[in-house]
Amino acid sequence: MALILIRGENNTKLLSAILDIERHANLSLTSKPKVIESIFADQLVESILKSPLRSLSNAACAFFVKEDITLSILQVKTIHPPAHVIVVSNEYPEYDKLIDVLDTQEDLDGYTFVKPKTPELMDYRKDYLTKTTHQ
């Protein structure tokens, strides 16, 4: 499991980034995103990157995905979300700080799981062909 932190201008951009992660990066969230204080998120990212941020965030959230850290990083690199997405590895000391904060935070408003509960792909052509041949 990988821990992902997202920081952005507002909640709408956070939600859009989460949907990009699910739809285009094909990562599966294991829980609802939790709201993180933007100041804490900015300090955490500065500490991880070891450099000052160009812009501060107004909103932030964090959540776990089912995939491992390496795959998560590779998949996040393939998308261009409207917010700053950071995969926080358990090798960083900030990982434990973020875990401690996540336990006490509320869920992000407006988020609903978009992936179906069943991982199997449905064959819509089969159902369509059955309906058209019986008419």
DSSP file (Angstrom, degrees, kcal/mol; ACC not computed):
  #  RESIDUE AA STRUCTURE BP1 BP2  ACC     N-H-->O    O-->H-N    N-H-->O    O-->H-N    TCO  KAPPA ALPHA  PHI   PSI    X-CA   Y-CA   Z-CA
    1    1 A M              0   0    0      0, 0.0     2,-0.3     0, 0.0    68,-0.3   0.000 360.0 360.0 360.0 141.7    0.0    0.0    0.0
    2    2 A A  E     -A   65   0A   0     63,-1.7    63,-2.4    65,-0.6     2,-0.5  -0.876 360.0-134.9-116.1 149.7    1.2    3.5   -0.8
    3    3 A L  E     -AB  64  88A   0     85,-0.8    85,-2.8    -2,-0.3     2,-0.4  -0.904  21.6-164.0-104.6 125.5    0.3    6.7    0.9
    4    4 A I  E     -AB  63  87A   0     59,-3.2    59,-2.1    -2,-0.5     2,-0.4  -0.933   5.8-165.1-116.5 133.2   -0.6    9.6   -1.4
    5    5 A L  E     -AB  62  86A   0     81,-3.2    81,-3.1    -2,-0.4     2,-0.4  -0.954   6.3-168.1-114.4 132.2   -0.7   13.3   -0.4
    6    6 A I  E     -AB  61  85A   0     55,-3.1    55,-2.3    -2,-0.4     2,-0.4  -0.981   4.8-177.1-122.9 132.1   -2.4   15.9   -2.6
    7    7 A R  E     +AB  60  84A   0     77,-2.4    77,-2.7    -2,-0.4     2,-0.3  -0.982  18.3 142.2-126.3 141.7   -2.2   19.6   -2.2
    8    8 A G  E     -A   59   0A   0     51,-2.6    50,-2.3    -2,-0.4    51,-2.0  -0.899  59.2 -83.9-160.2-173.2   -4.0   22.2   -4.3
    9    9 A E  S    S-     0   0    0     73,-0.3     2,-0.3    -2,-0.3    -1,-0.1   0.845 101.0 -10.9 -75.0 -36.0   -5.8   25.5   -4.6
   10   10 A N  S  > S-     0   0    0     49,-0.1     4,-1.6    48,-0.1     3,-0.3  -0.943  74.1 -91.6-156.5 174.2   -9.2   24.2   -3.5
   11   11 A N  H  > S+     0   0    0     -2,-0.3     4,-2.8     1,-0.2     5,-0.2   0.824 118.0  61.3 -64.8 -32.2  -11.3   21.1   -2.8
   12   12 A T  H  > S+     0   0    0      1,-0.2     4,-2.2     2,-0.2    -1,-0.2   0.912 106.0  46.0 -61.6 -42.2  -12.5   20.9   -6.4
   13   13 A K  H  > S+     0   0    0     -3,-0.3     4,-2.2     2,-0.2    -1,-0.2   0.851 111.1  53.1 -70.1 -33.5   -9.0   20.5   -7.7
   14   14 A L  H  X S+     0   0    0     -4,-1.6     4,-2.3     2,-0.2    -2,-0.2   0.945 110.5  46.9 -63.0 -47.1   -8.3   17.9   -5.0
   15   15 A L  H  X S+     0   0    0     -4,-2.8     4,-2.3     1,-0.2    -2,-0.2   0.894 111.8  50.8 -62.6 -40.3  -11.3   15.9   -6.1
   16   16 A S  H  X S+     0   0    0     -4,-2.2     4,-2.2    -5,-0.2    -1,-0.2   0.900 110.0  49.9 -64.0 -40.6  -10.4   16.2   -9.8
   17   17 A A  H  X S+     0   0    0     -4,-2.2     4,-2.2     2,-0.2    -2,-0.2   0.890 109.3  51.8 -64.8 -39.4   -6.8   15.0   -9.0
   18   18 A I  H  X S+     0   0    0     -4,-2.3     4,-2.2     2,-0.2    -2,-0.2   0.922 109.7  49.1 -63.4 -43.5   -8.3   12.0   -7.0
   19   19 A L  H  X S+     0   0    0     -4,-2.3     4,-3.3     1,-0.2     5,-0.4   0.895 109.6  52.2 -63.4 -39.3  -10.5   11.1  -10.0
   20   20 A D  H  X>S+     0   0    0     -4,-2.2     4,-1.9     1,-0.2     5,-1.7   0.904 108.5  51.4 -60.7 -40.7   -7.5   11.4  -12.3
   21   21 A I  H  <5S+     0   0    0     -4,-2.2     6,-2.0     3,-0.2    -2,-0.2   0.904 116.5  40.0 -63.4 -41.4   -5.6    9.0  -10.0
   22   22 A E  H  <5S+     0   0    0     -4,-2.2     4,-0.2     4,-0.2    -2,-0.2   0.943 125.7  32.5 -73.5 -48.0   -8.4    6.5  -10.1
   23   23 A R  H  <5S+     0   0    0     -4,-3.3    -3,-0.2    -5,-0.2    -2,-0.2   0.932 132.2  22.5 -78.8 -47.6   -9.4    6.7  -13.8
   24   24 A H  T  <5S+     0   0    0     -4,-1.9    -3,-0.2    -5,-0.4    -2,-0.1   0.801 127.9  41.8 -98.0 -32.3   -6.1    7.5  -15.6
   25   25 A A  S   <S-     0   0    0     -5,-1.7    -3,-0.2     2,-0.1    -4,-0.1   0.576  97.7-137.1 -88.6  -9.4   -3.4    6.2  -13.3
   26   26 A N        +     0   0    0     -6,-0.3     2,-0.4    -4,-0.2    -4,-0.2   0.863  48.6 150.1  56.4  41.5   -5.5    3.1  -12.5
   27   27 A L        -     0   0    0     -6,-2.0     2,-0.6    48,-0.1    -1,-0.2  -0.835  40.2-136.5-102.5 144.7   -4.8    3.2   -8.8
   28   28 A S        -     0   0    0     -2,-0.4    38,-3.0     2,-0.0    39,-0.2  -0.888  10.9-138.5-107.8 117.4   -7.3    1.9   -6.3
   29   29 A L  B     -C   65   0A   0     -2,-0.6    36,-0.3    36,-0.2     3,-0.1  -0.494   8.7-163.7 -69.8 138.8   -8.1    3.8   -3.2
   30   30 A T  S    S+     0   0    0     34,-2.2     2,-0.3    -2,-0.2    35,-0.1   0.591  73.0  11.9 -98.3 -14.0   -8.5    1.7   -0.1
   31   31 A S  S    S-     0   0    0     33,-0.7    -1,-0.2     3,-0.0     3,-0.1  -0.955  92.5 -78.9-151.7 169.0  -10.2    4.4    2.0
   32   32 A K        -     0   0    0     -2,-0.3    32,-0.1     1,-0.1    30,-0.1  -0.447  57.7 -98.0 -69.9 146.0  -11.8    7.7    1.6
   33   33 A P        -     0   0    0      0, 0.0    75,-2.8     0, 0.0     2,-0.4  -0.386  37.6-139.5 -63.8 141.6   -9.4   10.7    1.4
   34   34 A K  E     -DE  62 107A   0     28,-2.9    28,-1.9    73,-0.3     2,-0.2  -0.847  16.9-113.4-105.8 140.1   -8.9   12.5    4.7
   35   35 A V  E     -D   61   0A   0     71,-2.7     2,-0.4    -2,-0.4    26,-0.3  -0.525  33.3-168.0 -71.4 133.6   -8.6   16.3    5.0
   36   36 A I  E     -D   60   0A   0     24,-2.4    24,-0.5    -2,-0.2     2,-0.1  -0.949  31.6-101.2-121.2 143.0   -5.2   17.5    6.0
   37   37 A E     >  -     0   0    0     -2,-0.4     4,-2.4     1,-0.1     5,-0.2  -0.445  29.0-136.0 -62.4 133.1   -4.3   21.1    7.1
   38   38 A S  H  > S+     0   0    0     20,-0.2     4,-2.6     1,-0.2    19,-0.3   0.856 102.6  54.1 -64.2 -35.8   -2.7   22.8    4.2
   39   39 A I  H  > S+     0   0    0      2,-0.2     4,-2.2     1,-0.2    -1,-0.2   0.924 110.5  47.0 -63.8 -43.3    0.0   24.4    6.3
   40   40 A F  H  > S+     0   0    0      2,-0.2     4,-2.4     1,-0.2    -2,-0.2   0.914 112.4  50.2 -62.9 -43.2    1.0   20.9    7.7
   41   41 A A  H  X S+     0   0    0     -4,-2.4     4,-2.5     1,-0.2    -2,-0.2   0.905 110.2  49.9 -63.0 -42.0    0.9   19.5    4.1
   42   42 A D  H  X S+     0   0    0     -4,-2.6     4,-2.5     1,-0.2    -1,-0.2   0.919 111.9  47.5 -62.8 -43.7    3.2   22.3    2.8
   43   43 A Q  H  X S+     0   0    0     -4,-2.2     4,-2.0     1,-0.2    -1,-0.2   0.892 111.7  51.5 -64.1 -39.4    5.7   21.8    5.6
   44   44 A L  H  X S+     0   0    0     -4,-2.4     4,-2.1     2,-0.2    -2,-0.2   0.926 111.6  45.9 -62.8 -46.2    5.7   18.0    5.1
   45   45 A V  H  X S+     0   0    0     -4,-2.5     4,-3.1     2,-0.2     5,-0.3   0.898 110.9  52.5 -67.3 -40.8    6.3   18.4    1.3
   46   46 A E  H  X>S+     0   0    0     -4,-2.5     4,-1.6     1,-0.2     5,-0.9   0.897 110.7  49.1 -59.4 -39.5    9.1   21.0    1.9
   47   47 A S  H  <5S+     0   0    0     -4,-2.0    -2,-0.2     2,-0.2    -1,-0.2   0.887 114.1  44.8 -67.6 -39.7   10.7   18.5    4.3
   48   48 A I  H  <5S+     0   0    0     -4,-2.1    -2,-0.2     1,-0.2    -1,-0.2   0.934 120.1  39.3 -69.6 -46.9   10.5   15.6    1.8
   49   49 A L  H  <5S-     0   0    0     -4,-3.1    -2,-0.2     2,-0.2    -1,-0.2   0.675  97.4-139.9 -78.1 -17.4   11.7   17.6   -1.2
   50   50 A K  T  <5S+     0   0    0     -4,-1.6    -3,-0.2    -5,-0.3    -4,-0.1   0.867  71.2  87.1  57.1  39.1   14.3   19.5    0.9
   51   51 A S  S   <S-     0   0    0     -5,-0.9    -1,-0.2    -6,-0.2    -2,-0.2  -0.974  86.1 -91.2-158.0 154.9   13.5   22.7   -0.9
   52   52 A P        -     0   0    0      0, 0.0     2,-0.2     0, 0.0     3,-0.0  -0.370  44.3-113.1 -70.1 149.8   11.1   25.6   -0.6
   53   53 A L        -     0   0    0      1,-0.1     3,-0.1   -11,-0.1    -7,-0.0  -0.540   9.4-139.0 -81.4 147.0    7.8   25.4   -2.4
   54   54 A R  S    S+     0   0    0      1,-0.2     2,-0.3    -2,-0.2    -1,-0.1   0.865  88.3  13.3 -71.8 -36.5    7.0   27.8   -5.2
   55   55 A S  S    S-     0   0    0     -3,-0.0    -1,-0.2     0, 0.0     2,-0.2  -0.994  76.2-125.5-141.7 148.1    3.4   28.2   -4.1
   56   56 A L        -     0   0    0     -2,-0.3     2,-0.2    -3,-0.1   -17,-0.1  -0.574  28.3-121.4 -89.4 155.0    1.5   27.3   -0.9
   57   57 A S        -     0   0    0    -19,-0.3   -48,-0.2    -2,-0.2   -15,-0.1  -0.582  12.1-160.3 -95.4 158.6   -1.7   25.3   -1.0
   58   58 A N  S    S+     0   0    0    -50,-2.3     2,-0.3     1,-0.3   -20,-0.2   0.529  81.5  25.6-107.1 -14.8   -5.1   26.2    0.3
   59   59 A A  E     +A    8   0A   0    -51,-2.0   -51,-2.6   -49,-0.1     2,-0.3  -0.990  63.8 176.1-148.4 150.9   -6.4   22.6    0.6
   60   60 A A  E     +AD   7  36A   0    -24,-0.5   -24,-2.4    -2,-0.3     2,-0.3  -0.993   2.8 177.0-155.0 152.8   -4.8   19.2    1.1
   61   61 A C  E     -AD   6  35A   0    -55,-2.3   -55,-3.1    -2,-0.3     2,-0.3  -0.965   9.6-156.7-150.3 165.3   -5.8   15.5    1.6
   62   62 A A  E     +AD   5  34A   0    -28,-1.9   -28,-2.9    -2,-0.3     2,-0.3  -0.989  16.4 159.3-146.0 151.9   -4.2   12.1    2.0
   63   63 A F  E     -A    4   0A   0    -59,-2.1   -59,-3.2    -2,-0.3     2,-0.3  -0.977  34.2-106.3-163.3 166.0   -5.2    8.5    1.4
   64   64 A F  E     -A    3   0A   0     -2,-0.3   -34,-2.2   -61,-0.2   -33,-0.7  -0.776  23.9-156.7-100.8 147.2   -3.9    5.0    0.8
   65   65 A V  E     -AC   2  29A   0    -63,-2.4   -63,-1.7    -2,-0.3   -36,-0.2  -0.899  23.4-125.0-118.4 155.6   -4.0    3.1   -2.5
   66   66 A K  S    S+     0   0    0    -38,-3.0   -37,-0.1    -2,-0.3    -1,-0.1   0.816  85.0  85.6 -68.0 -32.7   -3.8   -0.6   -2.9
   67   67 A E  S    S-     0   0    0    -39,-0.2   -65,-0.6     1,-0.1    -2,-0.2  -0.223  87.1 -98.8 -71.9 159.9   -0.8   -0.6   -5.2
   68   68 A D     >  -     0   0    0    -67,-0.2     4,-2.3     1,-0.1   -66,-0.2  -0.191  36.1-100.9 -75.5 172.8    2.8   -0.6   -3.9
   69   69 A I  H  > S+     0   0    0    -68,-0.3     4,-2.5     1,-0.2     5,-0.2   0.909 117.6  49.3 -63.3 -46.6    4.9    2.6   -3.7
   70   70 A T  H  > S+     0   0    0      1,-0.2     4,-2.3     2,-0.2    -1,-0.2   0.935 113.7  45.0 -62.0 -48.1    7.0    2.0   -6.8
   71   71 A L  H  > S+     0   0    0      1,-0.2     4,-2.6     2,-0.2    -1,-0.2   0.895 111.9  53.8 -62.7 -39.9    4.0    1.3   -9.1
   72   72 A S  H  X S+     0   0    0     -4,-2.3     4,-2.5     2,-0.2    -2,-0.2   0.918 109.0  48.0 -61.4 -43.9    2.1    4.3   -7.6
   73   73 A I  H  X S+     0   0    0     -4,-2.5     4,-1.7     1,-0.2    -1,-0.2   0.934 113.0  48.0 -62.5 -45.9    5.0    6.6   -8.4
   74   74 A L  H  X S+     0   0    0     -4,-2.3     4,-0.5     1,-0.2    -2,-0.2   0.898 114.2  46.3 -62.6 -40.9    5.3    5.3  -11.9
   75   75 A Q  H >< S+     0   0    0     -4,-2.6     3,-1.0     1,-0.2     4,-0.4   0.887 109.6  53.0 -70.6 -39.0    1.5    5.6  -12.5
   76   76 A V  H >< S+     0   0    0     -4,-2.5     3,-1.2     1,-0.3    -1,-0.2   0.842 101.8  61.4 -65.7 -31.9    1.2    9.1  -11.0
   77   77 A K  H 3< S+     0   0    0     -4,-1.7    -1,-0.3     1,-0.2    -2,-0.2   0.737  96.9  60.5 -64.8 -21.6    4.0   10.3  -13.3
   78   78 A T  T << S+     0   0    0     -3,-1.0    -1,-0.2    -4,-0.5     2,-0.2   0.596  99.1  65.4 -84.1 -10.3    1.8    9.4  -16.3
   79   79 A I    <   -     0   0    0     -3,-1.2   -58,-0.0    -4,-0.4   -59,-0.0  -0.671  66.0-146.1-111.8 166.0   -1.0   11.8  -15.4
   80   80 A H        -     0   0    0     -2,-0.2    -3,-0.1   -60,-0.0    -4,-0.0  -0.643  27.5-178.7-129.5  74.2   -1.3   15.6  -15.2
   81   81 A P        -     0   0    0      0, 0.0     4,-0.1     0, 0.0   -64,-0.1  -0.265  38.2-115.7 -73.8 162.2   -3.7   16.4  -12.4
   82   82 A P  S    S+     0   0    0      0, 0.0   -73,-0.3     0, 0.0     2,-0.3   0.278  95.8  53.1 -81.1  12.7   -4.7   19.9  -11.4
   83   83 A A  S    S-     0   0    0    -75,-0.1     2,-0.6   -70,-0.1   -75,-0.2  -0.918  97.3 -89.7-141.1 165.5   -3.0   19.6   -8.0
   84   84 A H  E     -B    7   0A   0    -77,-2.7   -77,-2.4    -2,-0.3     2,-0.5  -0.694  41.9-163.4 -82.3 117.2    0.4   18.5   -6.6
   85   85 A V  E     -B    6   0A   0     -2,-0.6     2,-0.4   -79,-0.2   -79,-0.2  -0.896   8.2-177.0-107.4 126.8    0.4   14.8   -6.0
   86   86 A I  E     -B    5   0A   0    -81,-3.1   -81,-3.2    -2,-0.5     2,-0.7  -0.988  19.5-148.9-126.0 125.7    3.1   13.3   -3.8
   87   87 A V  E     -B    4   0A   0     -2,-0.4     2,-0.7   -83,-0.2   -83,-0.2  -0.856  21.2-149.0 -90.5 115.3    3.6    9.6   -3.1
   88   88 A V  E     -B    3   0A   0    -85,-2.8   -85,-0.8    -2,-0.7     2,-0.1  -0.772   9.7-148.5 -93.2 112.9    5.0    9.5    0.5
   89   89 A S    >   -     0   0    0     -2,-0.7     3,-1.5     1,-0.1     6,-0.3  -0.444  20.1-123.6 -78.0 151.3    7.3    6.5    1.0
   90   90 A N  T 3  S+     0   0    0      1,-0.3    -1,-0.1    -2,-0.1     6,-0.1   0.523 105.9  75.9 -72.1  -3.2    7.6    4.8    4.3
   91   91 A E  T 3  S+     0   0    0      4,-0.1    -1,-0.3     3,-0.0    -3,-0.0   0.704  81.0  82.9 -77.1 -20.6   11.3    5.5    4.1
   92   92 A Y  S X  S-     0   0    0     -3,-1.5     3,-1.1     1,-0.1     4,-0.5  -0.617  79.6-136.1 -84.4 143.0   10.7    9.1    5.0
   93   93 A P  T 3> S+     0   0    0      0, 0.0     4,-1.0     0, 0.0     3,-0.5   0.765 104.5  67.4 -65.8 -23.3   10.3   10.2    8.6
   94   94 A E  H 3> S+     0   0    0      1,-0.2     4,-2.4     2,-0.2     5,-0.2   0.723  83.9  74.0 -68.2 -21.1    7.4   12.3    7.5
   95   95 A Y  H <> S+     0   0    0     -3,-1.1     4,-2.2    -6,-0.3    -1,-0.2   0.933  97.2  45.6 -57.5 -48.6    5.4    9.1    6.7
   96   96 A D  H  > S+     0   0    0     -3,-0.5     4,-2.3    -4,-0.5    -1,-0.2   0.872 110.8  53.5 -66.0 -37.2    4.8    8.4   10.4
   97   97 A K  H  X S+     0   0    0     -4,-1.0     4,-1.9     1,-0.2    -1,-0.2   0.923 110.6  47.0 -60.9 -44.2    3.8   12.0   11.1
   98   98 A L  H  X S+     0   0    0     -4,-2.4     4,-2.3     1,-0.2    -2,-0.2   0.886 109.8  53.0 -67.3 -39.2    1.3   11.8    8.3
   99   99 A I  H  X S+     0   0    0     -4,-2.2     4,-1.3     1,-0.2    -1,-0.2   0.922 108.6  50.7 -60.2 -44.9   -0.1    8.5    9.5
  100  100 A D  H  < S+     0   0    0     -4,-2.3     4,-0.4     1,-0.2    -1,-0.2   0.893 112.5  46.2 -61.3 -40.5   -0.6    9.9   13.0
  101  101 A V  H >X S+     0   0    0     -4,-1.9     3,-1.2     1,-0.2     4,-0.5   0.870 104.8  61.5 -70.5 -37.0   -2.5   12.9   11.6
  102  102 A L  H >< S+     0   0    0     -4,-2.3     3,-1.0     1,-0.3    -1,-0.2   0.837  93.6  63.9 -60.0 -34.4   -4.7   10.8    9.3
  103  103 A D  T 3< S+     0   0    0     -4,-1.3    -1,-0.3     1,-0.2    -2,-0.2   0.774 108.8  39.2 -62.8 -26.0   -6.2    8.9   12.2
  104  104 A T  T <4 S+     0   0    0     -3,-1.2    -1,-0.2    -4,-0.4    -2,-0.2   0.438  96.6 100.3-104.9  -0.5   -7.8   12.0   13.6
  105  105 A Q    <<  -     0   0    0     -3,-1.0     2,-0.1    -4,-0.5   -69,-0.1  -0.469  67.7-117.6 -92.4 159.6   -8.9   13.7   10.4
  106  106 A E        -     0   0    0    -71,-0.2   -71,-2.7    -2,-0.1    -1,-0.1  -0.472  37.2 -92.5 -87.3 161.0  -12.4   13.9    8.7
  107  107 A D  B     -E   34   0A   0    -73,-0.2     2,-0.4    -2,-0.1   -73,-0.3  -0.385  46.5 -99.6 -69.1 151.2  -13.2   12.5    5.3
  108  108 A L    >   -     0   0    0    -75,-2.8     3,-1.2    -2,-0.1    -1,-0.1  -0.598  41.1-120.3 -72.9 125.9  -13.0   14.9    2.3
  109  109 A D  T 3  S+     0   0    0     -2,-0.4     3,-0.1     1,-0.2    -1,-0.1  -0.406  91.1  26.5 -67.6 141.1  -16.4   16.2    1.4
  110  110 A G  T 3  S+     0   0    0      1,-0.3     2,-0.4    -2,-0.1    -1,-0.2   0.319  86.7 125.4  94.6  -7.8  -17.7   15.4   -2.1
  111  111 A Y    <   +     0   0    0     -3,-1.2     2,-0.3   -78,-0.1    -1,-0.3  -0.712  27.7 169.3 -91.5 134.6  -15.7   12.2   -2.7
  112  112 A T        -     0   0    0     -2,-0.4     2,-0.1    -3,-0.1    -3,-0.0  -0.989  43.0 -99.7-134.7 146.5  -17.4    9.0   -3.8
  113  113 A F        -     0   0    0     -2,-0.3   -94,-0.0     1,-0.2   -81,-0.0  -0.423  33.0-172.4 -63.3 134.6  -15.7    5.8   -5.0
  114  114 A V        +     0   0    0     -2,-0.1    -1,-0.2     2,-0.1   -95,-0.0   0.690  56.6  86.2-103.2 -23.0  -15.9    5.7   -8.8
  115  115 A K  S    S-     0   0    0      1,-0.1   -92,-0.0     2,-0.0    -2,-0.0  -0.562  85.1-109.6 -80.0 142.3  -14.6    2.2   -9.5
  116  116 A P        -     0   0    0      0, 0.0    -1,-0.1     0, 0.0    -2,-0.1  -0.296  21.3-120.5 -66.7 156.2  -17.1   -0.7   -9.3
  117  117 A K  S    S+     0   0    0      2,-0.0    -2,-0.0     0, 0.0     0, 0.0   0.817  97.6  71.3 -66.7 -31.0  -16.9   -3.1   -6.4
  118  118 A T        -     0   0    0      1,-0.1     0, 0.0     2,-0.1     0, 0.0  -0.759  69.4-155.7 -91.0 129.6  -16.3   -6.0   -8.8
  119  119 A P        +     0   0    0      0, 0.0    -1,-0.1     0, 0.0     2,-0.1   0.595  62.3 104.7 -79.2  -9.4  -12.9   -6.1  -10.5
  120  120 A E  S    S-     0   0    0      1,-0.1     2,-0.4     0, 0.0    -2,-0.1  -0.409  74.4-119.9 -73.5 147.8  -14.2   -8.2  -13.5
  121  121 A L        -     0   0    0     -2,-0.1     2,-0.4     1,-0.0    -1,-0.1  -0.693  24.5-133.0 -84.6 138.4  -14.8   -6.4  -16.8
  122  122 A M        -     0   0    0     -2,-0.4     2,-1.0     1,-0.0     3,-0.1  -0.733   6.6-137.1 -92.2 140.9  -18.3   -6.6  -18.1
  123  123 A D     >  +     0   0    0     -2,-0.4     4,-1.2     1,-0.2     3,-0.2  -0.804  24.6 176.8 -96.9  95.6  -18.9   -7.6  -21.7
  124  124 A Y  H  > S+     0   0    0     -2,-1.0     4,-2.2     1,-0.2    -1,-0.2   0.779  75.4  63.0 -71.6 -26.7  -21.6   -5.1  -22.8
  125  125 A R  H  > S+     0   0    0      2,-0.2     4,-3.2     1,-0.2     5,-0.2   0.903  99.3  54.5 -64.1 -40.1  -21.6   -6.5  -26.4
  126  126 A K  H  > S+     0   0    0     -3,-0.2     4,-1.9     1,-0.2    -1,-0.2   0.929 111.0  44.4 -60.0 -46.5  -22.7   -9.9  -25.2
  127  127 A D  H  X S+     0   0    0     -4,-1.2     4,-1.8     2,-0.2    -1,-0.2   0.890 114.7  49.5 -65.6 -39.8  -25.7   -8.4  -23.4
  128  128 A Y  H  X S+     0   0    0     -4,-2.2     4,-2.2     1,-0.2    -2,-0.2   0.913 110.3  49.8 -66.1 -43.8  -26.5   -6.1  -26.4
  129  129 A L  H  X S+     0   0    0     -4,-3.2     4,-1.8     1,-0.2    -1,-0.2   0.871 108.9  53.0 -64.7 -36.5  -26.3   -9.0  -28.9
  130  130 A T  H  X S+     0   0    0     -4,-1.9     4,-1.0    -5,-0.2    -1,-0.2   0.908 111.1  46.4 -64.2 -42.3  -28.6  -11.1  -26.8
  131  131 A K  H  < S+     0   0    0     -4,-1.8     4,-0.3     1,-0.2    -2,-0.2   0.890 113.8  47.2 -68.2 -39.9  -31.2   -8.3  -26.7
  132  132 A T  H >< S+     0   0    0     -4,-2.2     3,-0.5     1,-0.2    -1,-0.2   0.803 109.6  52.3 -76.5 -28.2  -31.1   -7.5  -30.4
  133  133 A T  H 3< S+     0   0    0     -4,-1.8    -1,-0.2     1,-0.2    -2,-0.2   0.742 106.6  53.8 -79.4 -22.0  -31.3  -11.2  -31.6
  134  134 A H  T 3<        0   0    0     -4,-1.0    -1,-0.2     1,-0.2    -2,-0.2   0.475 360.0 360.0 -90.1  -1.8  -34.4  -11.9  -29.5
  135  135 A Q    <         0   0    0     -3,-0.5    -1,-0.2    -4,-0.3    -2,-0.1   0.461 360.0 360.0 -92.7 360.0  -36.5   -9.0  -30.9
